[in-house]
Amino acid sequence: MVLSWTGRGLRRALGEPRLVALLWLVNLLVSVLAALPLVSRLVTVLPASPEADASLGRFSISLAHDMLLGQIGLWSGWVTGLAAFALLALVLNALLAGGTLECLQTHDERSFGHRFGRGAGRTFWPFLRLGMVAGPLALLGGGALAVAVGAVGGRLDRAAWEPAELTVRAAGALLGTLLLTLALMALDLTRIEIVRSSPRAPLRLFFRRCGALLRRPAAPLGLWLANTVLLVGVLALYLLVRRAVPVAGWVGFAAMVVAQQAVIASRAVLRIALWSAEGELVESRWPAVPPTSGLPVEKEAVVESATDEPDATDAGAVEGEVPPPPAAEGPLADGAFPEPSDR
């Protein structure tokens, strides 16, 4: 089931080239906006550093220390930049998720731009609230679990088994990452249901989906695992190309830029495929219920019977037609008249 959902999601993503191009373009613009201040700062301060020339051939720890905490001090500017970037990412994520899910979940005859804009505008505020609540909760919950398990492991420094402390700390980090992943899965499933049925309490639905994933996490984890395996395959292919093509001159540099953009486009394809597969999961577990009038079943039946139109085959049902008189019974039937008496 998981593999079939993943395969259909990939086919659906490859069949939406405009959606893939839009996600790739937005990611490219955000990356450029995030990198420009850093690049301009490095261009300004690196020529004055004696370690800059040595860092061209190998990584320099002293230069990295100076860049973050030392004389160059990029960390002071990174705090504000990271905060602004996080806010921008939160807003763009809500817009892109709403538009993409609207295009994947609806099949009307409207244009691509209309459907994407409709979904982005209609679900922006619910998606933004979900992101502002679910993101910090997931980070705090996963971090607290990892720290708690790591604290338990810290007391095993004198255990008979030497790797005990390291093993427990690694298990804590793994459990924290798993909890964070489950929260992100619940966020995806909640967003899909918002696009599909527009529930009145999105936050309450998010917590219900968190509980459902804690009870039955196999299928969502399988979808994310399959998507992660594909992403790792793409990155491995990029590393092979990176090793095979030497970065020497403008040709090698252009080849690497193209390869990196291909990785970003592949990531967009895999994200759309994951959303499509999760949509099938939501449909299988929580099928959409058609809206009702809000009346009980008995009252709805009475209302329907009272408003039903008369059948045209019934006597007197056709407007303007007078029903015939009932047929005579007994001796007056078939036009017979009584005989006169002898009186």
C-alpha positions as CSV (number, residue, x, y, z in Angstrom):
1,M,0.0,0.0,0.0
2,V,2.8,2.4,0.9
3,L,4.7,1.7,-2.2
4,S,1.7,2.0,-4.4
5,W,0.8,5.4,-2.8
6,T,4.4,6.6,-3.3
7,G,4.4,5.5,-7.0
8,R,1.1,7.2,-7.7
9,G,2.4,10.3,-5.9
10,L,5.5,10.4,-8.1
11,R,3.5,10.1,-11.2
12,R,1.2,12.8,-10.1
13,A,4.1,15.1,-9.3
14,L,5.8,14.5,-12.6
15,G,2.5,15.3,-14.3
16,E,2.4,18.8,-12.7
17,P,5.4,20.5,-14.3
18,R,4.1,24.0,-13.6
19,L,3.7,23.2,-9.9
20,V,7.3,21.8,-9.8
21,A,8.7,24.9,-11.5
22,L,6.9,27.2,-9.2
23,L,8.2,25.5,-6.0
24,W,11.7,25.4,-7.5
25,L,11.6,29.1,-8.4
26,V,10.4,30.1,-4.9
27,N,13.1,28.0,-3.3
28,L,15.7,29.6,-5.5
29,L,14.6,33.1,-4.7
30,V,14.5,32.4,-1.0
31,S,18.0,30.9,-1.1
32,V,19.3,34.0,-3.0
33,L,17.7,36.4,-0.5
34,A,19.2,34.4,2.4
35,A,22.7,34.2,0.8
36,L,23.1,37.8,-0.4
37,P,23.8,39.4,3.0
38,L,26.2,36.7,4.0
39,V,28.1,36.8,0.7
40,S,28.4,40.6,0.9
41,R,29.7,40.4,4.4
42,L,32.3,37.7,3.5
43,V,33.4,39.7,0.5
44,T,34.0,42.7,2.7
45,V,35.9,41.0,5.6
46,L,37.7,38.0,4.0
47,P,40.4,40.0,2.1
48,A,41.6,41.4,5.4
49,S,42.0,38.0,7.0
50,P,45.4,36.2,6.6
51,E,43.6,32.8,6.9
52,A,41.4,33.4,3.9
53,D,44.0,32.3,1.3
54,A,44.6,29.0,3.2
55,S,40.9,28.3,3.4
56,L,40.7,28.0,-0.4
57,G,42.4,24.7,-0.3
58,R,41.1,23.2,3.0
59,F,38.7,24.0,5.8
60,S,40.2,26.3,8.4
61,I,38.9,26.0,12.0
62,S,40.5,29.2,13.1
63,L,38.8,31.1,10.2
64,A,35.4,29.6,11.1
65,H,35.9,30.7,14.7
66,D,36.8,34.2,13.7
67,M,33.8,34.3,11.3
68,L,31.3,33.3,14.0
69,L,32.7,34.5,17.3
70,G,36.0,36.3,16.7
71,Q,37.1,39.4,15.0
72,I,34.8,39.0,12.0
73,G,31.8,38.2,14.2
74,L,29.1,37.1,11.7
75,W,27.1,35.6,14.5
76,S,25.8,39.0,15.7
77,G,24.2,39.6,12.3
78,W,23.0,36.0,11.9
79,V,20.6,36.2,14.8
80,T,18.5,38.9,13.3
81,G,18.9,37.4,9.8
82,L,17.8,33.9,11.0
83,A,14.7,35.4,12.8
84,A,13.7,37.3,9.6
85,F,14.3,34.2,7.5
86,A,12.2,32.0,9.8
87,L,9.3,34.5,9.6
88,L,9.6,34.6,5.8
89,A,9.8,30.8,5.6
90,L,6.7,30.4,7.8
91,V,4.6,32.8,5.6
92,L,5.8,31.2,2.3
93,N,5.3,27.7,3.6
94,A,1.6,28.5,4.4
95,L,1.1,30.0,1.0
96,L,2.8,27.3,-1.0
97,A,1.3,24.5,1.0
98,G,-2.2,25.9,0.5
99,G,-1.8,26.4,-3.2
100,T,-0.1,23.1,-3.9
101,L,-2.7,21.1,-1.9
102,E,-5.6,22.9,-3.6
103,C,-4.1,21.9,-7.0
104,L,-3.7,18.3,-5.9
105,Q,-7.0,17.9,-4.2
106,T,-9.3,19.7,-6.7
107,H,-10.1,18.7,-10.3
108,D,-12.2,21.6,-11.6
109,E,-11.8,23.3,-15.0
110,R,-10.2,26.5,-13.6
111,S,-6.7,27.5,-14.7
112,F,-3.6,26.5,-12.7
113,G,-3.0,30.1,-11.5
114,H,-6.7,30.4,-10.3
115,R,-6.6,27.2,-8.3
116,F,-3.2,27.9,-6.8
117,G,-4.2,31.4,-5.7
118,R,-7.6,30.3,-4.5
119,G,-6.0,27.6,-2.2
120,A,-3.2,29.9,-1.0
121,G,-5.7,32.7,-0.1
122,R,-8.4,30.5,1.4
123,T,-6.1,28.4,3.7
124,F,-3.5,31.0,4.5
125,W,-4.7,32.0,8.0
126,P,-5.4,28.4,9.2
127,F,-2.1,27.2,7.8
128,L,-0.2,30.1,9.4
129,R,-1.8,29.4,12.8
130,L,-1.0,25.7,12.5
131,G,2.6,26.5,11.7
132,M,3.0,28.9,14.5
133,V,1.6,26.4,17.0
134,A,2.8,23.0,15.7
135,G,6.3,24.1,14.9
136,P,7.4,25.3,18.3
137,L,5.5,22.5,20.0
138,A,7.2,19.9,17.9
139,L,10.6,21.4,18.5
140,L,10.0,21.8,22.3
141,G,8.6,18.3,22.6
142,G,11.3,16.6,20.6
143,G,14.0,18.6,22.4
144,A,12.6,17.9,25.8
145,L,12.4,14.2,25.1
146,A,16.0,14.1,23.8
147,V,17.3,16.0,26.8
148,A,15.4,13.8,29.3
149,V,16.7,10.6,27.8
150,G,20.2,12.1,27.5
151,A,20.1,13.1,31.2
152,V,19.3,9.5,32.1
153,G,22.3,8.4,29.9
154,G,24.5,10.9,31.7
155,R,24.2,8.9,34.9
156,L,25.5,5.8,33.2
157,D,29.1,7.1,32.8
158,R,30.3,4.5,35.3
159,A,28.3,1.6,34.0
160,A,29.9,-1.8,33.4
161,W,29.2,-1.5,29.7
162,E,31.3,1.4,28.4
163,P,29.1,2.4,25.4
164,A,26.0,2.6,27.6
165,E,26.0,6.4,28.0
166,L,26.6,7.0,24.3
167,T,23.9,4.5,23.3
168,V,21.3,6.1,25.6
169,R,22.1,9.6,24.4
170,A,21.8,8.4,20.8
171,A,18.5,6.7,21.6
172,G,17.2,10.0,23.1
173,A,18.2,12.0,20.0
174,L,16.4,9.3,17.9
175,L,13.3,9.5,20.0
176,G,13.2,13.3,19.8
177,T,13.7,13.2,16.1
178,L,10.9,10.7,15.8
179,L,8.5,12.8,17.9
180,L,9.3,15.8,15.7
181,T,8.7,13.8,12.6
182,L,5.3,12.6,13.9
183,A,4.3,16.2,14.6
184,L,5.2,17.2,11.0
185,M,3.2,14.3,9.7
186,A,0.2,15.4,11.7
187,L,0.6,18.9,10.4
188,D,0.6,17.6,6.8
189,L,-2.5,15.4,7.4
190,T,-4.3,18.3,9.1
191,R,-3.6,20.6,6.2
192,I,-4.9,18.1,3.7
193,E,-8.2,17.8,5.6
194,I,-8.5,21.6,5.8
195,V,-8.3,21.9,2.1
196,R,-10.7,19.0,1.6
197,S,-13.4,19.8,4.2
198,S,-12.6,23.1,5.9
199,P,-13.1,22.1,9.5
200,R,-14.1,24.7,12.1
201,A,-11.3,23.8,14.6
202,P,-8.0,23.2,12.8
203,L,-5.9,23.2,16.0
204,R,-8.2,20.6,17.7
205,L,-8.0,18.5,14.5
206,F,-4.2,18.7,14.6
207,F,-4.1,17.3,18.1
208,R,-6.5,14.5,17.1
209,R,-4.2,13.6,14.2
210,C,-1.2,13.5,16.6
211,G,-3.1,11.0,18.8
212,A,-4.0,8.9,15.7
213,L,-0.4,8.8,14.5
214,L,0.8,7.8,17.9
215,R,-1.6,4.8,17.8
216,R,-1.0,3.9,14.1
217,P,2.2,5.4,12.9
218,A,3.2,2.6,10.4
219,A,1.7,3.9,7.1
220,P,2.8,7.6,7.5
221,L,6.2,6.6,8.6
222,G,6.5,4.3,5.6
223,L,5.6,7.2,3.3
224,W,8.2,9.5,4.8
225,L,10.8,6.7,4.8
226,A,10.2,6.0,1.1
227,N,10.5,9.7,0.3
228,T,13.7,10.0,2.4
229,V,15.2,7.0,0.6
230,L,14.5,8.7,-2.8
231,L,16.0,12.0,-1.6
232,V,19.1,10.2,-0.4
233,G,19.4,8.6,-3.8
234,V,19.2,12.0,-5.5
235,L,21.9,13.4,-3.2
236,A,24.1,10.4,-3.8
237,L,23.8,10.9,-7.5
238,Y,24.7,14.6,-7.1
239,L,27.9,13.6,-5.2
240,L,28.9,11.2,-7.9
241,V,28.5,14.0,-10.5
242,R,30.4,16.3,-8.2
243,R,33.3,13.9,-8.0
244,A,33.3,13.2,-11.8
245,V,33.1,16.8,-13.0
246,P,36.1,18.9,-11.8
247,V,35.2,22.4,-10.8
248,A,37.8,24.2,-12.9
249,G,36.9,27.3,-14.8
250,W,33.5,28.6,-15.7
251,V,32.4,25.4,-17.4
252,G,32.8,23.3,-14.2
253,F,31.3,26.0,-12.1
254,A,28.2,26.2,-14.4
255,A,27.9,22.4,-14.4
256,M,27.8,22.4,-10.6
257,V,25.2,25.1,-10.5
258,V,23.0,23.2,-12.9
259,A,23.5,20.0,-10.8
260,Q,22.5,21.8,-7.6
261,Q,19.4,23.3,-9.2
262,A,18.5,19.8,-10.4
263,V,18.7,18.6,-6.8
264,I,16.4,21.4,-5.7
265,A,13.9,20.6,-8.5
266,S,14.0,16.9,-7.5
267,R,13.3,17.9,-3.9
268,A,10.2,19.8,-5.1
269,V,9.0,16.7,-7.1
270,L,9.5,14.6,-4.0
271,R,7.6,17.1,-1.8
272,I,4.6,17.1,-4.2
273,A,4.7,13.3,-4.4
274,L,4.6,13.1,-0.6
275,W,1.7,15.4,-0.3
276,S,-0.2,13.4,-3.0
277,A,0.5,10.1,-1.2
278,E,-0.6,11.6,2.1
279,G,-3.8,12.7,0.5
280,E,-4.5,9.1,-0.4
281,L,-3.7,8.0,3.1
282,V,-6.2,10.6,4.5
283,E,-8.9,9.5,2.1
284,S,-8.4,5.8,3.1
285,R,-8.4,6.5,6.9
286,W,-10.8,9.4,7.2
287,P,-13.1,9.5,4.1
288,A,-14.9,12.7,3.4
289,V,-18.4,12.8,4.8
290,P,-21.0,14.6,2.6
291,P,-22.7,17.6,4.3
292,T,-26.2,17.0,5.7
293,S,-29.1,19.3,6.5
294,G,-28.5,18.9,10.3
295,L,-31.9,17.2,10.8
296,P,-32.3,13.7,12.3
297,V,-33.0,10.9,9.8
298,E,-36.7,10.6,10.7
299,K,-37.3,14.4,10.3
300,E,-35.4,14.4,7.0
301,A,-37.7,11.6,5.7
302,V,-40.8,13.5,6.8
303,V,-39.5,16.7,5.1
304,E,-38.7,14.8,1.9
305,S,-42.1,13.1,1.8
306,A,-43.9,16.4,2.4
307,T,-42.0,18.2,-0.4
308,D,-42.1,15.4,-3.0
309,E,-43.9,16.3,-6.2
310,P,-47.0,14.2,-7.1
311,D,-46.5,11.5,-9.6
312,A,-47.8,12.4,-13.1
313,T,-49.3,8.9,-13.5
314,D,-51.6,9.3,-10.6
315,A,-55.3,10.3,-11.2
316,G,-55.6,14.1,-11.0
317,A,-51.9,14.7,-10.8
318,V,-51.6,16.5,-14.0
319,E,-52.5,20.2,-13.7
320,G,-55.9,21.1,-15.2
321,E,-57.2,17.6,-15.6
322,V,-60.3,16.6,-13.7
323,P,-60.3,13.1,-12.5
324,P,-63.1,10.9,-13.9
325,P,-66.0,9.9,-11.5
326,P,-65.8,6.5,-9.9
327,A,-67.3,3.7,-11.9
328,A,-70.7,2.6,-11.0
329,E,-71.2,-0.7,-9.3
330,G,-74.0,-3.3,-9.4
331,P,-76.9,-3.0,-11.8
332,L,-75.9,0.6,-12.9
333,A,-72.6,-0.6,-14.3
334,D,-71.8,-0.3,-18.0
335,G,-74.6,2.2,-18.7
336,A,-77.5,0.0,-17.8
337,F,-80.7,1.7,-16.7
338,P,-83.4,0.2,-14.4
339,E,-86.4,-1.2,-16.2
340,P,-89.8,0.6,-15.6
341,S,-92.1,-1.1,-13.1
342,D,-95.6,-2.5,-14.0
343,R,-97.2,0.1,-11.9
